[in-house]
Amino acid sequence: MPYVNIRIAGTLSREQKAKIAEEITDTLERIALKPASYTYIAFDELPDENWAIAGKLLDEE
């Protein structure tokens, strides 16, 4: 059973999440031969203040 956890700074719309979930599920089904019904996807949306790149929080830019 594939489990995919997507962590992203900021937020995605419901439509964006649906499209991402559809495409990841299709890819796993096509390439890894995993049935779509076995694929679980979780989205973790984190505030920019909880992410840092190159030593700077994303909300500082």
C-alpha angles and dihedrals in degrees: 000000000000117000116191120189115193115196115190137173109239125002140302127211119247088251092053091050091049092051093046091048091049094050095045091048091049091049093051091047094048100041106025094032091232115152113245090236089063096054120099122187127188126190120209111191113192130189115253089245088067095057128070130187123187090356096305129105112239093236089062094067 
